[in-house]
Amino acid sequence: MPKKGFKHSEASRIKISNSHKGQIPWNKGKSSWSKGKHFSQEHKNNISKALKNKKKTREHIRKMIKSKTGQGMGKNNPAWKGGRIKTYQGYIIIHRPKHPSAKDNHVAEHRLVVERIIGRYLLPTEEVHHLGERCDNRLAMLIAFSTKSAHQRFERNKNVKPEEIVFDGRKLKVHLKPPQSG
């Protein structure tokens, strides 16, 4: 509990003042202070050399991880689940490092499904809409739009021109085999 109205003695104030002389504020007025210590140029050069030697290639890092864990990365790891991950937003992403629209080596599964059906990559402006849950990537549950605005208009009032729809899974007819009598 701070003492309200407490004042330091003259001797204490001189000691406090002397302890701060020659110091430079570390973070522009924040509570940390530099004690005025500086590295020699030789020491700075040694630090620089040490940091340059620490830069490692991806292959070196993979080998290091494999040697430490006894496991590999990616497909070589026993915990590998085919590169299929569910994001916290509810979408499924697939490991496809060579895909043109891959972000961090992953592509949304619903985009891959539509691309496979239309026979080409989706453009960055084209968006895919889920009719149900975000993790449900069946063809009948997906619609692809040419622009973000068409997608938003569809979500608001379903008022979209037919030429703005790249793919409509609702119009696909699923051919089911008739039940076999046995």
N, C-alpha and C positions, 0 to 999 in steps of 0.2 A: 504494500500500500504506500503510494508516494506521500511524502510529508508536505502538506500544503504550507506555503509560506517559509519553508526551510531555505536557508541561505548558506552557501559554502563559506568557510573561513577564508581570509586573505591568502594564507599559506596554501590551502587546497586549490584556490583559483589559479595561483601561480603555477602549481604542479600540473594542473589540467592544461593550462595554456602552453607550457613548455613541452608537454607530451605531444601536442598537435602541431608544433612548429615544423615547417619543412615538409609537411605531408600534403599530398594531392588527393582531392576527392576521387574515389574510384569510379563511382557511377553517378556523377553529376548531382551531388547533393544527397545521395542515398546514404545509408548508415555505414557502408563498408568504406574503409580507407586503405589506400596504398601506403606502405611505410616508406616510400621513396627508394625502394630497392630496384636495381636495374641489372639485367643480365649482361655479362661481357659479350663482346662480338664473337669471341671464340665459342662461348657457350651457345649462343644463338645459332652459329653454324653447325655445331654438333646436333642440336635439336632438329634443324632442317634436314641434315643427312639422315638422321634416324627416321624421320617421317617419310622421306622419299623411299627408303628401303621397305617401308611397311605397305606400300601400294602393291596389291596382289591381283593377279588375273583371276577371272571367274573360275578357270579350270583349277587353279591352285586352291581357291576357296572350297570348291567341290571336293577335291582330294582331302583337304584338311577336315571337312565335315565328315566325310566317309571314314577317315581314320579315327576320328574322335568318337563317333557314334556307332561305328561298325555297320552303318546303314548307308544307303545312297540317297541321292536327291531324286525327286520326280518319280519316274517309273521304277527305279531301283529301290525305292523306299518301301518297306513292308506295309506302311500305312496308306499307300497310294490307292485312291478310290476312282481311278480312271480320269482324274482331272476334273471331276464334277463337284462343284461347290454351291451351296445355297447361301446367298448373301443375307445380311441382316434386313434388307428391304424385301426379301422374299423371292428374288429372282434366282434362277439357276445359271451359273456361268461355267463355261467349259474351257479347259486348257488348250489353246490354239495359238502358239507363239508366232506362227507364220501368217496368220490371218491379217489382211490389211487394216481391219478396224479393231485389232486386239489392243486392249488396255491392260498393262501389267501381265501380258501373255494370256489373257482370258477374253472370251467373247460371250455375250449373252446367248443362251441356248435358243431363245425364241427367234433371234435374228438368224441363227444357223438353220433352224427349221424352215423358215420362210425362204432363205437363200437357196436351200436345196430344192424346194418346189418350183421357184421361178427360174432357176437355172443361172443365176448371176449373183454377185455380191450386192447387198443393199448399199445405197448411197448414204453418206453421213447425214443427209437431210431427211431421209426416209425413216419413219418410226413405226414400230410394231405395237399394237394394242392388244391387251388380254381381255377377253370377254368374261373371264372368271378370275380365279386366283392367279397370282403372278408366277407361281411355280407350275401351273398347268399349261404345258406347251404342246398340247394336241393341236393338230391342224384346224379342227373345227372351232377352237377357242382363240384363234389369232386373226387379226386384220392388220395389214400393213398400209400405211398412208404415205403419200409423196412428200408431205410437209408436216411440220409441227402444228401449224395452224389448222390444217385439216383434221389432225388427230384431236385437237382441243375442241373443235366444232362438233366432232362426232361424240365426244364425251358429254358435251353440254346438251345438244339437241338433235343429234343424229342427222344434221343437215350437211351432207357432204356430196359433192358432185362425183359421179361414177369414175371420171378420169383421174380423180385424186386418190383413188383406191388402187394400190399396187397389187394387193392380194387379199382375198376375202375367203376365209375358211368356212364361213357359214354356208356358202354356195356349193361347197364340195359335197358330192354324193358319195357316201361310204357304201361300198358294195360288201354286204355281209353274205357269207355262205349260208345257204338254207340248212336248217338242222337235218342231220342225216338220220334216217330211220334205221333202226338197227335190229 
